[in-house]
């Protein structure tokens, strides 16, 4: 599909897998694979890549692609051992259901519904809609989860966003100050969650924190200069179309550092120096959706400087 200056192309990507390329007339591009509906590239200009994908990532249609923006649903981590870590959305084959272009936006929509295989792992009926909207200055990714069954269900969801950096030692994150967090590296029970006191959070070791944020906006700086802003929201959508915003969506901050990097077969031993994950989602607890209700999780990636 195309219009003057804009293009949406279906093409064959790595491993012979289908992917979709969005091109904006201003020069921005985005690339997403049908496998996992995984966004693997976002370039606001031809010279600048915002996302990180490991050079050892597998494009085999079996294992989740290591990098970009994998979609986590219906669980974060592996609380239910019978299901794969982070659920099945990131390793499912999604259908491109719609494309659209306007004067300012290039858009693609992917769908995933329950199957016999998913119901064996998680016995609920659902419809996932994933919309990517590319403008000259931003990329917005929106995951809509609808309960299509006759019983309520509980789930978690996350946009597992890998951001590319030049040197993790020069990176600082702003927006977490004053917000409580769970430190998954410390892995010890506490009566009360600690609160982030730093205005700028630096990474100098393995980091895996779930921040319960209220600002809904995190800025990545490198060498003191603002490089990327990630803005995110979450809300429940009722049958009548009304919505209720969640005041405190979570944001996971993750870097595997040395030992975890060496333990991952699909990740380079030193690639932790080139990435940081900022992952908006609802993962502190399972959220509940009644029949006919939907949940909307959205992030906008805004390159700066």
DOBA-311775 format. One line per field, with one value per residue (C-alpha): y, z, x; residue number from 1; residue in one letter. Coordinates in nm, 3 decimals, m for minus. Layout:
<rs>
north = Y,...
up = Z,...
east = X,...
seq = NUM,...
type = a,...
</rs>
This chain:
<rs>
north = 0.000,0.347,0.714,0.993,0.968,0.691,0.315,m0.007,m0.309,m0.680,m0.851,m1.152,m1.094,m1.290,m1.665,m1.635,m1.500,m1.245,m0.890,m0.549,m0.232,0.108,0.410,0.771,1.042,1.234,0.943,0.748,0.370,0.082,m0.293,m0.557,m0.935,m1.130,m1.374,m1.234,m0.905,m0.816,m0.468,m0.507,m0.165,0.197,0.463,0.826,0.900,0.659,0.703,0.641,0.312,0.351,m0.017,m0.289,m0.637,m0.886,m0.997,m1.350,m1.322,m1.621,m1.572,m1.929,m1.891,m2.084,m1.879,m1.522,m1.263,m1.123,m0.749,m0.489,m0.490,m0.843,m0.859,m1.021,m1.182,m1.339,m1.368,m1.187,m1.415,m1.762,m1.765,m2.045,m2.309,m2.495,m2.190,m2.053,m1.754,m1.429,m1.622,m1.713,m1.384,m1.323,m1.668,m1.677,m1.599,m1.282,m1.175,m0.836,m0.726,m0.365,m0.086,0.281,0.603,0.964,1.287,1.243,0.874,0.535,0.257,m0.123,m0.342,m0.705,m0.950,m1.265,m1.481,m1.786,m2.130,m2.488,m2.456,m2.137,m2.275,m2.578,m2.336,m2.073,m2.166,m1.832,m1.665,m1.337,m1.097,m0.912,m0.610,m0.450,m0.114,0.056,0.423,0.589,0.968,1.192,1.232,0.931,0.567,0.458,0.092,0.005,m0.338,m0.395,m0.709,m0.800,m1.071,m1.251,m1.528,m1.572,m1.574,m1.318,m1.378,m1.243,m1.164,m0.954,m0.761,m0.581,m0.401,m0.541,m0.248,m0.281,0.060,0.087,0.288,0.358,0.292,0.177,0.347,0.686,0.619,0.778,0.736,1.014,0.974,0.704,0.932,0.903,0.584,0.246,m0.053,m0.426,m0.524,m0.868,m0.903,m0.864,m1.125,m1.080,m1.014,m0.667,m0.532,m0.210,m0.146,0.085,0.416,0.551,0.853,0.933,1.193,1.003,0.625,0.484,0.120,m0.029,m0.386,m0.637,m0.446,m0.588,m0.357,m0.318,0.047,0.132,0.469,0.753,0.990,0.769,0.919,0.812,0.998,0.825,1.039,0.944,1.149,1.405,1.459,1.358,1.084,0.912,0.970,0.684,0.793,0.528,0.483,0.199,0.187,m0.049,m0.015,m0.112,m0.258,0.085,0.230,0.425,0.388,0.412,0.504,0.315,0.578,0.363,0.139,m0.037,0.015,m0.253,m0.143,m0.428,m0.489,m0.843,m0.731,m0.976,m1.315,m1.317,m1.207,m1.496,m1.740,m1.646,m1.834,m1.569,m1.267,m1.152,m1.170,m0.795,m0.669,m0.553,m0.245,m0.155,m0.176,m0.104,m0.222,0.020,m0.192,m0.039,m0.283,m0.415,m0.681,m0.602,m0.803,m0.979,m0.753,m0.878,m0.836,m0.912,m1.056,m0.785,m0.565,m0.470,m0.345,m0.097,m0.061,0.204,0.357,0.637,0.634,0.987,1.023,1.338,1.513
up = 0.000,m0.079,m0.129,m0.234,m0.016,0.213,0.166,0.342,0.194,0.260,0.209,0.303,0.593,0.765,0.784,0.500,0.743,0.633,0.755,0.692,0.618,0.692,0.520,0.598,0.338,0.585,0.586,0.898,0.868,1.086,1.030,1.195,1.157,1.151,1.388,1.730,1.562,1.667,1.579,1.485,1.350,1.395,1.213,1.243,0.980,0.750,0.958,1.306,1.451,1.778,1.860,1.953,1.803,1.896,1.614,1.748,1.743,1.583,1.297,1.283,1.360,1.684,1.938,2.026,1.842,2.080,2.059,1.908,2.082,2.162,2.299,2.640,2.701,2.896,3.162,3.258,3.359,3.429,3.722,3.540,3.474,3.217,2.989,2.833,2.992,2.892,2.740,2.379,2.197,2.109,1.949,1.767,1.402,1.372,1.076,0.911,0.913,0.798,0.669,0.630,0.536,0.595,0.536,0.862,0.963,0.819,1.006,1.019,1.234,1.331,1.494,1.702,1.828,2.048,1.894,2.014,2.100,2.306,2.485,2.596,2.766,2.874,2.842,2.737,2.424,2.329,2.046,2.041,1.811,1.768,1.590,1.479,1.385,1.225,1.194,1.094,1.459,1.653,1.653,1.859,1.935,2.081,2.212,2.264,2.453,2.435,2.631,2.368,2.599,2.846,3.161,3.309,3.281,3.442,3.247,3.229,2.932,2.844,2.553,2.591,2.429,2.362,2.304,2.132,2.305,2.220,2.569,2.868,3.096,2.957,2.995,3.249,3.280,3.412,3.527,3.793,4.089,4.384,4.246,4.426,4.261,4.292,4.260,4.098,4.120,4.497,4.506,4.873,5.043,5.189,5.401,5.203,4.853,4.827,4.647,4.382,4.523,4.225,3.967,3.708,3.722,3.590,3.511,3.627,3.705,3.630,3.657,3.666,3.830,3.801,3.866,3.962,3.791,3.778,3.548,3.242,3.075,3.083,2.915,2.813,2.817,2.686,2.767,2.927,2.611,2.580,2.317,2.345,2.534,2.596,2.685,2.787,2.904,2.997,3.029,3.049,2.775,2.867,2.646,2.598,2.474,2.790,2.927,3.263,3.270,3.502,3.704,3.767,3.479,3.541,3.360,3.370,3.352,3.243,3.146,3.177,3.234,3.206,3.343,3.210,2.868,2.856,2.956,2.666,2.343,2.133,2.285,2.242,2.545,2.539,2.386,2.725,2.659,2.357,2.496,2.773,2.803,2.898,2.909,2.976,3.101,3.374,3.548,3.921,3.940,3.707,3.574,3.529,3.222,3.220,2.905,2.640,2.815,2.660,2.787,2.598,2.652,2.444,2.413,2.198,2.121,2.055,1.938,2.065,1.977
east = 0.000,0.134,0.056,0.290,0.600,0.467,0.501,0.400,0.574,0.536,0.869,1.081,1.318,1.591,1.538,1.288,1.028,0.767,0.804,0.651,0.846,0.692,0.844,0.752,0.803,1.023,1.272,1.173,1.134,1.015,1.047,0.827,0.821,0.494,0.664,0.581,0.477,0.831,0.949,1.317,1.412,1.312,1.512,1.397,1.661,1.846,2.163,2.021,1.894,1.701,1.646,1.895,1.885,2.158,2.386,2.324,1.943,1.771,1.528,1.402,1.031,1.078,1.271,1.174,1.383,1.644,1.594,1.366,1.027,0.902,0.545,0.498,0.156,m0.017,0.254,0.572,0.855,0.727,0.482,0.295,0.559,0.350,0.378,0.697,0.867,0.694,0.404,0.334,0.262,0.628,0.661,0.327,0.269,0.059,m0.152,m0.115,m0.479,m0.470,m0.248,m0.323,m0.150,m0.246,m0.062,0.131,0.114,0.207,0.026,0.017,m0.210,m0.143,m0.388,m0.350,m0.638,m0.655,m0.604,m0.615,m0.246,m0.284,m0.591,m0.390,m0.149,m0.402,m0.771,m0.920,m1.052,m0.884,m0.806,m0.475,m0.444,m0.104,m0.084,0.237,0.207,0.509,0.537,0.824,0.929,0.792,0.692,0.391,0.324,m0.015,m0.118,m0.491,m0.601,m0.969,m1.149,m1.360,m1.478,m1.761,m1.550,m1.310,m0.938,m0.621,m0.306,0.007,0.145,0.466,0.633,0.986,1.168,1.544,1.705,2.044,2.318,2.681,2.819,2.613,2.866,2.756,2.382,2.148,1.768,1.546,1.187,1.218,1.288,1.044,0.886,0.888,1.049,1.102,1.468,1.465,1.843,1.834,1.554,1.473,1.143,1.093,0.810,0.803,0.931,1.232,1.187,1.423,1.605,1.827,1.730,1.934,1.971,2.299,2.377,2.707,2.600,2.325,1.998,1.646,1.396,1.020,0.940,0.583,0.583,0.338,0.525,0.462,0.769,1.133,1.420,1.742,2.054,2.396,2.703,2.474,2.268,1.902,1.876,1.536,1.213,0.967,0.613,0.360,0.003,m0.229,m0.607,m0.903,m1.167,m1.524,m1.797,m1.955,m1.627,m1.548,m1.199,m1.030,m0.662,m0.430,m0.241,0.065,0.170,0.499,0.827,1.095,1.460,1.690,2.049,2.193,2.554,2.846,2.743,2.387,2.512,2.758,2.483,2.251,2.316,2.141,2.318,2.678,2.906,2.975,2.652,2.524,2.738,2.524,2.169,1.926,1.567,1.288,0.973,0.630,0.369,0.144,0.350,0.353,0.031,m0.210,m0.488,m0.841,m1.061,m1.432,m1.595,m1.607,m1.353,m1.021,m0.689,m0.473,m0.098,0.078,0.421,0.560,0.931,1.055,1.418,1.591,1.914
seq = 1,2,3,4,5,6,7,8,9,10,11,12,13,14,15,16,17,18,19,20,21,22,23,24,25,26,27,28,29,30,31,32,33,34,35,36,37,38,39,40,41,42,43,44,45,46,47,48,49,50,51,52,53,54,55,56,57,58,59,60,61,62,63,64,65,66,67,68,69,70,71,72,73,74,75,76,77,78,79,80,81,82,83,84,85,86,87,88,89,90,91,92,93,94,95,96,97,98,99,100,101,102,103,104,105,106,107,108,109,110,111,112,113,114,115,116,117,118,119,120,121,122,123,124,125,126,127,128,129,130,131,132,133,134,135,136,137,138,139,140,141,142,143,144,145,146,147,148,149,150,151,152,153,154,155,156,157,158,159,160,161,162,163,164,165,166,167,168,169,170,171,172,173,174,175,176,177,178,179,180,181,182,183,184,185,186,187,188,189,190,191,192,193,194,195,196,197,198,199,200,201,202,203,204,205,206,207,208,209,210,211,212,213,214,215,216,217,218,219,220,221,222,223,224,225,226,227,228,229,230,231,232,233,234,235,236,237,238,239,240,241,242,243,244,245,246,247,248,249,250,251,252,253,254,255,256,257,258,259,260,261,262,263,264,265,266,267,268,269,270,271,272,273,274,275,276,277,278,279,280,281,282,283,284,285,286,287,288,289,290,291,292,293,294,295,296,297,298,299,300,301,302,303,304,305
type = x,x,x,x,x,x,x,x,x,x,x,x,x,x,x,x,x,x,x,x,x,x,x,x,x,x,x,x,x,x,x,x,x,x,x,x,x,x,x,x,x,x,x,x,x,x,x,x,x,x,x,x,x,x,x,x,x,x,x,x,x,x,x,x,x,x,x,x,x,x,x,x,x,x,x,x,x,x,x,x,x,x,x,x,x,x,x,x,x,x,x,x,x,x,x,x,x,x,x,x,x,x,x,x,x,x,x,x,x,x,x,x,x,x,x,x,x,x,x,x,x,x,x,x,x,x,x,x,x,x,x,x,x,x,x,x,x,x,x,x,x,x,x,x,x,x,x,x,x,x,x,x,x,x,x,x,x,x,x,x,x,x,x,x,x,x,x,x,x,x,x,x,x,x,x,x,x,x,x,x,x,x,x,x,x,x,x,x,x,x,x,x,x,x,x,x,x,x,x,x,x,x,x,x,x,x,x,x,x,x,x,x,x,x,x,x,x,x,x,x,x,x,x,x,x,x,x,x,x,x,x,x,x,x,x,x,x,x,x,x,x,x,x,x,x,x,x,x,x,x,x,x,x,x,x,x,x,x,x,x,x,x,x,x,x,x,x,x,x,x,x,x,x,x,x,x,x,x,x,x,x,x,x,x,x,x,x,x,x,x,x,x,x,x,x,x,x,x,x,x,x,x,x,x,x
</rs>
